[in-house]
Amino acid sequence: MVRDLLEHRDLLWLLTLREIRIRYARAVLGLGWALFVPVAQMAAFTVLDFGRLLRGEDAYAGLPYSVYAFVGILPWTHFAASLAQATPSLVVASNLLKKSAFPREVIPLSKVLAATLDLLVGTAVLGLLMAWHGITPGAAVLAVPAVFLLQFVFTVGLALLLSAGNLFFRDVNYLVSVGLLLGMFATSVVWPVSVTRPPWAASVLALNPMTSFLDAYREAILLGRWPWGTLLPGAAGAVLSILVGAAVFRRLAPRFAEEV
Amino acid sequence: MAAPRIEVRDLRKTFRTRNRSDSLRDALPRLLAGIAGRGRPPADGFVALDGVSFRLDEGEVLGIVGANGAGKSTMLRLVAGVYRPDGGTVSVRGRVSALIELSAGFHPDLSGRENIYLGGALLGLRTREVDALVEPIARFADIGDFLDAPVRTYSTGMAVRLGFAVAAHVPAEVLLVDEVLAVGDIDFQAKCLRRMAERRGEGVSVLIVSHNLNVLEQFCDRVLFLHHGRVAEEGEPVAVLRAYRRLLAEEKHVEVLRESASPRMRRGTEEMVLSEVRVGGPGAAPGQVPHGGRLRIEARWRTRAPVERPLFGVQIHSLQGLLCAESRSLALAGDLARLDGEGAVAVEFPVTRLLPGDYEVTVFARDRSGFVNLDLHQNLYPLRVTGSPAPGEGGLVALDPEWTLARGGG
């Protein structure tokens, strides 16, 4: 699988560029749209004073809520956009599937890669926002690429699983929309899981890999702490996700062309 | 003997009959069976291939013929690795470049140039490898400035030109071509054949599906004749194609033969409507006429309001879309000054010179300009010319040949 993918790396690159271009070529605001949604969300949650949910968290005392929220919203947006784009991607690419034999993984993978551009642009905005508030990250910020790598692997595993599943059963696409909506409530995107009642529910939600990633980003960027402990559920989730996702995808891939 | 490029053994493929209202109860077991490993082919599915075996060596050209649904395209897809066999094996040594269903997976929003890169990348080529191919591909496709326009703005002919150009220029050991010869003009067909001959000279093995039997006869080293998913005959082109033509002539069901190159449709302003169209020879079965016999085409007409100087016409096309004969009702000019109400119209051809085979009949009524269709029934009526051609005759029409020979200097 890996060798096949390596041989087709230019295909992956081409499809990713195509995805990015098609998404922005016709929009006047172009890449601005990549920023609009997360920035608007951050503004909304800040104005609605979701910051009060943070008051139980001593570690974040003194940090502006808007920055806390934005550090969560950006990677969550990457996750949500990746899955929303990847899940129907094989069905949409039926034309290619029926006419050419190539490693099918490149299709959902290209969607996750394309979403990464938005994340990079968003990260630049985060840098400006932090500079505005006078927050300087410590050395622990160097852990961020490692956290993102794990999040990326976790996302790719799910993308493989869901895109293959959607080919056999189109309702998967709707399930993903609902799942992402509910998932946002079950993840520390704009508030810490510690607000959850009863308290045992908070311990359960802390095992959510996405919560693990988002809290790890915050620790590394805002608290200046190396986040390795926080990252454990996320790392486990990433390994599990990619193993299961890739295995299921591999098994189903030979049937894609006739199922689509 | 060297190892074959393609070796197909006892190939089987069954398709699930499409069920639009796919329920979870139906989809879930299939999904789980797929994950668990060998999904069993559906018991009540459509058997597309049922034990097909053949081999193809380096630099060899194999033609595939068969009626619609005989399994030709399924086989190409299996060789290309797009489908997985339900039984038997396909082994291919080398890279496969495939032009399946024409336009080889083009993306309509990308330009022709970008699609060349996409086509190369699908085969696993690096971008810089494709760089060197763009120029020869563009020159071959000969689509001028359209190269940088989105493919959705292309005509069918242009898309096919580009599709074939890409497939025939990327480095590959096997070239699969599905029905490219049905589209495009004669010049382009000849160009395609020349290019395929070049590739064969370079040692590329070619698998070609076509309804153009004359081309297959000249171009292929061997021909494989598929019938209901099995190999009916395989071997030397002339012999196999003779068997295929015999099947075409004998087959009882007209439907399987109607692989028309031009579309069947009905349209018009309906100021005059044609109905009860009958085609055939007197005394022959409907839709049939013996070779050399009398052919009659008749219809009922009815007008909605009086029509001034209408024109009736008939056309006979070969299944390849070639216009074999056309006739318009100019001889009736005086009687057609004004039509109102209803009636009948007929045309007879005393001697059917068309050679035995299958044709399609078009009938139309047009307004006085001769351009606006009041009612057009395009290719809606099958016509079979029965009988067997005289020994030594070929083509589309019998011209009553008289041979003479002289010896010695004149």
Contacts between the chains, C-beta under 8 A, distances in Angstrom:
chain1	res1	chain2	res2	distance
A	7	B	124	4.4
A	8	B	121	6.9
A	8	B	122	7.9
A	8	B	124	5.0
A	10	B	121	4.9
A	10	B	125	7.1
A	10	B	126	5.2
A	10	B	127	4.9
A	11	B	118	7.8
A	11	B	121	3.7
A	11	B	122	6.1
A	11	B	124	7.2
A	13	B	127	7.7
A	14	B	117	6.1
A	14	B	118	6.0
A	14	B	121	4.9
A	14	B	127	7.5
A	18	B	107	7.1
A	18	B	110	6.7
A	18	B	114	7.7
A	18	B	118	7.8
A	22	B	109	6.3
A	95	B	105	5.7
A	95	B	107	7.9
A	96	B	105	4.7
A	96	B	122	7.1
A	97	B	82	7.4
A	98	B	77	7.5
A	98	B	82	6.4
A	98	B	100	7.5
A	98	B	101	7.5
A	98	B	105	7.8
A	99	B	82	6.9
A	99	B	98	7.0
A	99	B	100	4.8
A	99	B	101	6.4
A	99	B	104	5.9
A	99	B	105	4.0
A	100	B	80	7.3
A	100	B	82	6.9
A	100	B	98	6.9
A	100	B	104	7.2
A	100	B	105	5.1
A	100	B	122	4.6
A	100	B	123	7.8
A	101	B	80	5.6
A	101	B	81	3.4
A	101	B	82	5.2
A	101	B	96	7.3
A	102	B	122	5.0
A	102	B	123	7.7
A	102	B	124	7.2
A	165	B	31	6.9
A	168	B	27	5.3
A	168	B	30	6.3
A	168	B	31	4.5
A	168	B	34	7.3
A	169	B	22	7.4
A	169	B	24	6.5
A	169	B	27	4.5
A	169	B	28	7.1
A	169	B	31	6.5
A	170	B	22	7.8
A	171	B	24	7.4
A	248	B	35	5.4
A	251	B	34	6.1
A	251	B	35	5.0
A	251	B	36	7.8
A	251	B	37	6.8
A	252	B	31	7.5
A	252	B	34	4.8
A	252	B	35	6.5
A	254	B	83	7.8
A	254	B	84	3.7
A	255	B	34	5.6
A	255	B	39	6.7
A	255	B	84	6.5
A	257	B	77	6.9
A	257	B	82	4.6
A	257	B	83	5.6
A	258	B	15	6.3
A	258	B	16	7.7
A	258	B	83	5.9
